[in-house]
Amino acid sequence: MAITARPIATHDLTLICEHRERMFAEYGRTREALRPMTSAFEQWLSPRLADGSYFGWMLEEAGVVIAGLGMSYAILHATWQGRPLYEKLGWQPTSEMAIRWE
């Protein structure tokens, strides 16, 4: 079977929250301790899924989700020529610094 990727959707809310809770449980947190965090995350996530400010992808095999990746923040390194286009799309400039050790 092929693995396919699809954008996350509002109907993935519960699944995203379950995946996140399972991730923390695998690191030793109890489900009882995680439930308040999951509830707060669900309340935070729901409007962001609805307005598209939280985005990501689900990987599926035979119609079953096997992995997911979601995010609400991304960094783009645009050329000066491309910068006006990205700003029109809602991207905002940031001040970043970098160093390369060679």
N, C-alpha and C positions, 0 to 999 in steps of 0.2 A: 504494500500500500504506500502511496505517496503522502508525504507530509506537506500540508498547504498552510499558508499564512493568510490571515484575514485581519482587518482592523477591528479593534475592540468596539463594542457597542453598549448602549445603556443596559441591554438585557444581560450583560456580563457582570453587573455589579456584585451580585452574590458570589459568583465564582471567583472574581478577583479578591474579594474579602476573605473567602475560604482559603485560597492559595496563600495569601499573605499570613493568615493565622497559622496555617500548617507550617510555613517556613519558620516562624518564630517558635512554634512548638518543637520542631526538630532541633532547635538550639537549646532545648531544656525548659522552656517556659510552660507552665501548666495552662490548660485550656481555661480554667477558672480565672487565672490572672490575665489571660489574653482577651477574654470576652469584652470587657469595657473598652479596651484599645480597638478591637475590631468594630464595635458599635460606633465609636467616635470616628474611625476611619471611613466607615460606610456613610455616615452623615456628611463627612468632608468630601468624599468621592462622588456621591450621587449628582450634585449640581455640576461638577466638573466634567463628568461623563456627558451630561446633557448638553453643556455648552461647547464641548470639544476642547476645553483647555487641558484636560487629561487625555492623553492619547497613547496608543500602543498597538500591539498585535497579539493575536492568539495563534498558536500553532495547533493544527488539527491533523489527526490521522483517522481516516474512516469516519469523519464527522464527530470525533471525540477530541476535546481540548486536551493536549498533552503538555503544553507550556504556554506561558504568557509573559509579555513584557509591556509595562506601562510606564509613562512618565508625564511629568507636568512642566519640565524645564529642559531646555536644550540650548546648546551653544553652537553658533554658526560662525565660521571665519570667512567673511565675504571679502571679495576684492572691492576696491574703491568704486569700480564701475558698477558692480552688482549691489552695492550697499543701498542706493535709493530704492531699488526694486524690493529688497527685503524689508526695508522700513515701511513701504506702502502695504506690505503683507502683515504688518504688526510686530516685526522683530524690532528690538530696542538695543541700542549700543550699550556695551558694558566696558568697564576698564579691567582688563586682564593683563597679567604679567606672566612671562615665561622665561625659562632658562634652559640652556642645553649644555650639558657637561660632556666634553669630548676628550 
